[in-house]
Amino acid sequence: MNHENDVARLCAVLRSWEDRYDARVVVLGFDTMIVSVAARPPRSRR
């Protein structure tokens, strides 16, 4: 399902990614979003 009614929730996630990974939205379409990430996320310790 590619639908989210709560825009504030999406904004909060993107803002968090911006702070942590220097992420920027590059393309925003009807059912797609392309994000550019400058800093790689740390590797998980599994």
Gaussian input, Z-matrix of N, CA and C with variables (Angstrom, degrees):
# hf/3-21g

backbone

0 1
 N
 C     1     B1
 C     2     B2     1     A1
 N     3     B3     2     A2     1     D1
 C     4     B4     3     A3     2     D2
 C     5     B5     4     A4     3     D3
 N     6     B6     5     A5     4     D4
 C     7     B7     6     A6     5     D5
 C     8     B8     7     A7     6     D6
 N     9     B9     8     A8     7     D7
 C    10    B10     9     A9     8     D8
 C    11    B11    10    A10     9     D9
 N    12    B12    11    A11    10    D10
 C    13    B13    12    A12    11    D11
 C    14    B14    13    A13    12    D12
 N    15    B15    14    A14    13    D13
 C    16    B16    15    A15    14    D14
 C    17    B17    16    A16    15    D15
 N    18    B18    17    A17    16    D16
 C    19    B19    18    A18    17    D17
 C    20    B20    19    A19    18    D18
 N    21    B21    20    A20    19    D19
 C    22    B22    21    A21    20    D20
 C    23    B23    22    A22    21    D21
 N    24    B24    23    A23    22    D22
 C    25    B25    24    A24    23    D23
 C    26    B26    25    A25    24    D24
 N    27    B27    26    A26    25    D25
 C    28    B28    27    A27    26    D26
 C    29    B29    28    A28    27    D27
 N    30    B30    29    A29    28    D28
 C    31    B31    30    A30    29    D29
 C    32    B32    31    A31    30    D30
 N    33    B33    32    A32    31    D31
 C    34    B34    33    A33    32    D32
 C    35    B35    34    A34    33    D33
 N    36    B36    35    A35    34    D34
 C    37    B37    36    A36    35    D35
 C    38    B38    37    A37    36    D36
 N    39    B39    38    A38    37    D37
 C    40    B40    39    A39    38    D38
 C    41    B41    40    A40    39    D39
 N    42    B42    41    A41    40    D40
 C    43    B43    42    A42    41    D41
 C    44    B44    43    A43    42    D42
 N    45    B45    44    A44    43    D43
 C    46    B46    45    A45    44    D44
 C    47    B47    46    A46    45    D45
 N    48    B48    47    A47    46    D46
 C    49    B49    48    A48    47    D47
 C    50    B50    49    A49    48    D48
 N    51    B51    50    A50    49    D49
 C    52    B52    51    A51    50    D50
 C    53    B53    52    A52    51    D51
 N    54    B54    53    A53    52    D52
 C    55    B55    54    A54    53    D53
 C    56    B56    55    A55    54    D54
 N    57    B57    56    A56    55    D55
 C    58    B58    57    A57    56    D56
 C    59    B59    58    A58    57    D57
 N    60    B60    59    A59    58    D58
 C    61    B61    60    A60    59    D59
 C    62    B62    61    A61    60    D60
 N    63    B63    62    A62    61    D61
 C    64    B64    63    A63    62    D62
 C    65    B65    64    A64    63    D63
 N    66    B66    65    A65    64    D64
 C    67    B67    66    A66    65    D65
 C    68    B68    67    A67    66    D66
 N    69    B69    68    A68    67    D67
 C    70    B70    69    A69    68    D68
 C    71    B71    70    A70    69    D69
 N    72    B72    71    A71    70    D70
 C    73    B73    72    A72    71    D71
 C    74    B74    73    A73    72    D72
 N    75    B75    74    A74    73    D73
 C    76    B76    75    A75    74    D74
 C    77    B77    76    A76    75    D75
 N    78    B78    77    A77    76    D76
 C    79    B79    78    A78    77    D77
 C    80    B80    79    A79    78    D78
 N    81    B81    80    A80    79    D79
 C    82    B82    81    A81    80    D80
 C    83    B83    82    A82    81    D81
 N    84    B84    83    A83    82    D82
 C    85    B85    84    A84    83    D83
 C    86    B86    85    A85    84    D84
 N    87    B87    86    A86    85    D85
 C    88    B88    87    A87    86    D86
 C    89    B89    88    A88    87    D87
 N    90    B90    89    A89    88    D88
 C    91    B91    90    A90    89    D89
 C    92    B92    91    A91    90    D90
 N    93    B93    92    A92    91    D91
 C    94    B94    93    A93    92    D92
 C    95    B95    94    A94    93    D93
 N    96    B96    95    A95    94    D94
 C    97    B97    96    A96    95    D95
 C    98    B98    97    A97    96    D96
 N    99    B99    98    A98    97    D97
 C   100   B100    99    A99    98    D98
 C   101   B101   100   A100    99    D99
 N   102   B102   101   A101   100   D100
 C   103   B103   102   A102   101   D101
 C   104   B104   103   A103   102   D102
 N   105   B105   104   A104   103   D103
 C   106   B106   105   A105   104   D104
 C   107   B107   106   A106   105   D105
 N   108   B108   107   A107   106   D106
 C   109   B109   108   A108   107   D107
 C   110   B110   109   A109   108   D108
 N   111   B111   110   A110   109   D109
 C   112   B112   111   A111   110   D110
 C   113   B113   112   A112   111   D111
 N   114   B114   113   A113   112   D112
 C   115   B115   114   A114   113   D113
 C   116   B116   115   A115   114   D114
 N   117   B117   116   A116   115   D115
 C   118   B118   117   A117   116   D116
 C   119   B119   118   A118   117   D117
 N   120   B120   119   A119   118   D118
 C   121   B121   120   A120   119   D119
 C   122   B122   121   A121   120   D120
 N   123   B123   122   A122   121   D121
 C   124   B124   123   A123   122   D122
 C   125   B125   124   A124   123   D123
 N   126   B126   125   A125   124   D124
 C   127   B127   126   A126   125   D125
 C   128   B128   127   A127   126   D126
 N   129   B129   128   A128   127   D127
 C   130   B130   129   A129   128   D128
 C   131   B131   130   A130   129   D129
 N   132   B132   131   A131   130   D130
 C   133   B133   132   A132   131   D131
 C   134   B134   133   A133   132   D132
 N   135   B135   134   A134   133   D133
 C   136   B136   135   A135   134   D134
 C   137   B137   136   A136   135   D135

   B1=1.4443
   B2=1.5281
   B3=1.3033
   B4=1.4623
   B5=1.5203
   B6=1.3139
   B7=1.4604
   B8=1.5221
   B9=1.2948
   B10=1.4662
   B11=1.5159
   B12=1.3157
   B13=1.4637
   B14=1.5216
   B15=1.3203
   B16=1.4587
   B17=1.5270
   B18=1.3263
   B19=1.4595
   B20=1.5309
   B21=1.3159
   B22=1.4659
   B23=1.5240
   B24=1.3059
   B25=1.4714
   B26=1.5254
   B27=1.3224
   B28=1.4641
   B29=1.5273
   B30=1.3134
   B31=1.4649
   B32=1.5221
   B33=1.3234
   B34=1.4641
   B35=1.5240
   B36=1.3215
   B37=1.4689
   B38=1.5204
   B39=1.3241
   B40=1.4656
   B41=1.5264
   B42=1.3098
   B43=1.4674
   B44=1.5269
   B45=1.3149
   B46=1.4651
   B47=1.5234
   B48=1.3310
   B49=1.4724
   B50=1.5224
   B51=1.3382
   B52=1.4642
   B53=1.5315
   B54=1.3195
   B55=1.4641
   B56=1.5267
   B57=1.3324
   B58=1.4650
   B59=1.5175
   B60=1.3401
   B61=1.4646
   B62=1.5220
   B63=1.3259
   B64=1.4609
   B65=1.5301
   B66=1.3265
   B67=1.4669
   B68=1.5277
   B69=1.3266
   B70=1.4643
   B71=1.5241
   B72=1.3204
   B73=1.4625
   B74=1.5195
   B75=1.3358
   B76=1.4602
   B77=1.5209
   B78=1.3199
   B79=1.4635
   B80=1.5207
   B81=1.3122
   B82=1.4522
   B83=1.5143
   B84=1.3257
   B85=1.4529
   B86=1.5144
   B87=1.3185
   B88=1.4633
   B89=1.5202
   B90=1.3298
   B91=1.4632
   B92=1.5285
   B93=1.3333
   B94=1.4618
   B95=1.5272
   B96=1.3169
   B97=1.4530
   B98=1.5247
   B99=1.3294
   B100=1.4565
   B101=1.5201
   B102=1.3440
   B103=1.4560
   B104=1.5180
   B105=1.3213
   B106=1.4585
   B107=1.5239
   B108=1.3340
   B109=1.4611
   B110=1.5257
   B111=1.3367
   B112=1.4615
   B113=1.5259
   B114=1.3255
   B115=1.4665
   B116=1.5234
   B117=1.3196
   B118=1.4638
   B119=1.5261
   B120=1.3269
   B121=1.4639
   B122=1.5287
   B123=1.3258
   B124=1.4628
   B125=1.5243
   B126=1.3236
   B127=1.4624
   B128=1.5179
   B129=1.3210
   B130=1.4645
   B131=1.5240
   B132=1.3008
   B133=1.4688
   B134=1.5150
   B135=1.2960
   B136=1.4725
   B137=1.4784
   A1=108.28
   A2=117.26
   A3=122.81
   A4=110.49
   A5=115.89
   A6=118.02
   A7=109.14
   A8=116.39
   A9=121.82
   A10=108.13
   A11=116.14
   A12=120.57
   A13=112.70
   A14=117.17
   A15=121.51
   A16=110.56
   A17=116.32
   A18=121.76
   A19=110.72
   A20=117.65
   A21=121.11
   A22=110.62
   A23=117.00
   A24=121.59
   A25=110.78
   A26=116.52
   A27=120.64
   A28=111.13
   A29=116.90
   A30=120.91
   A31=111.10
   A32=116.93
   A33=120.59
   A34=111.07
   A35=116.72
   A36=120.61
   A37=110.02
   A38=117.16
   A39=120.43
   A40=111.66
   A41=117.46
   A42=121.03
   A43=110.31
   A44=116.47
   A45=121.06
   A46=110.63
   A47=116.47
   A48=120.53
   A49=110.58
   A50=116.45
   A51=119.92
   A52=109.98
   A53=116.46
   A54=120.81
   A55=112.10
   A56=117.02
   A57=120.57
   A58=114.20
   A59=117.39
   A60=120.84
   A61=113.77
   A62=117.46
   A63=122.33
   A64=110.79
   A65=115.40
   A66=122.19
   A67=110.64
   A68=115.42
   A69=122.33
   A70=109.00
   A71=116.30
   A72=120.36
   A73=107.37
   A74=115.94
   A75=121.81
   A76=110.17
   A77=116.46
   A78=122.12
   A79=108.20
   A80=116.23
   A81=121.63
   A82=107.69
   A83=115.43
   A84=121.09
   A85=110.81
   A86=115.72
   A87=121.06
   A88=111.48
   A89=116.90
   A90=120.48
   A91=112.90
   A92=117.10
   A93=120.93
   A94=110.64
   A95=113.83
   A96=120.78
   A97=106.75
   A98=116.33
   A99=121.26
   A100=107.26
   A101=114.46
   A102=121.29
   A103=109.17
   A104=116.76
   A105=122.71
   A106=107.76
   A107=116.43
   A108=121.18
   A109=108.98
   A110=117.20
   A111=121.51
   A112=112.50
   A113=117.70
   A114=121.78
   A115=109.15
   A116=115.89
   A117=119.87
   A118=110.78
   A119=116.67
   A120=119.54
   A121=109.59
   A122=117.93
   A123=119.31
   A124=110.71
   A125=116.37
   A126=120.71
   A127=109.24
   A128=116.10
   A129=119.82
   A130=109.82
   A131=116.14
   A132=121.66
   A133=109.65
   A134=117.77
   A135=121.52
   A136=111.32
   D1=117.50
   D2=-179.68
   D3=-102.95
   D4=57.54
   D5=-177.53
   D6=-146.29
   D7=132.85
   D8=177.72
   D9=-140.08
   D10=119.21
   D11=179.91
   D12=-79.73
   D13=-24.81
   D14=-175.66
   D15=-89.49
   D16=89.74
   D17=-177.73
   D18=-64.81
   D19=-33.49
   D20=179.25
   D21=-61.33
   D22=-35.86
   D23=178.21
   D24=-64.49
   D25=-45.54
   D26=177.45
   D27=-63.12
   D28=-41.39
   D29=178.58
   D30=-62.66
   D31=-38.85
   D32=179.28
   D33=-64.50
   D34=-41.23
   D35=178.27
   D36=-64.87
   D37=-47.38
   D38=-179.85
   D39=-63.25
   D40=-37.94
   D41=178.35
   D42=-64.95
   D43=-40.94
   D44=177.50
   D45=-63.10
   D46=-43.62
   D47=178.16
   D48=-64.39
   D49=-36.93
   D50=178.63
   D51=-62.42
   D52=-44.45
   D53=179.85
   D54=-65.92
   D55=-43.86
   D56=-173.80
   D57=-83.76
   D58=-37.04
   D59=-171.40
   D60=-122.99
   D61=5.74
   D62=-176.10
   D63=55.30
   D64=44.31
   D65=-177.81
   D66=-82.41
   D67=144.99
   D68=177.57
   D69=-136.26
   D70=138.75
   D71=175.03
   D72=-74.90
   D73=125.25
   D74=-178.48
   D75=-100.35
   D76=-43.56
   D77=-179.30
   D78=-135.59
   D79=133.91
   D80=176.04
   D81=-128.77
   D82=111.45
   D83=-179.90
   D84=-111.04
   D85=-171.69
   D86=-179.25
   D87=-61.93
   D88=-43.32
   D89=-177.99
   D90=-131.00
   D91=18.28
   D92=179.18
   D93=-139.11
   D94=154.28
   D95=173.97
   D96=-144.40
   D97=125.73
   D98=177.86
   D99=-109.23
   D100=128.85
   D101=-176.30
   D102=-119.50
   D103=134.61
   D104=174.03
   D105=-96.22
   D106=131.60
   D107=-177.62
   D108=-119.82
   D109=120.65
   D110=-177.96
   D111=-83.91
   D112=-35.76
   D113=-178.45
   D114=-112.30
   D115=127.90
   D116=-179.80
   D117=-68.58
   D118=142.03
   D119=173.96
   D120=-65.52
   D121=148.14
   D122=178.03
   D123=-65.75
   D124=151.26
   D125=179.15
   D126=-71.78
   D127=140.45
   D128=178.84
   D129=-76.40
   D130=153.73
   D131=179.71
   D132=-101.39
   D133=74.80
   D134=-179.35
   D135=-92.63

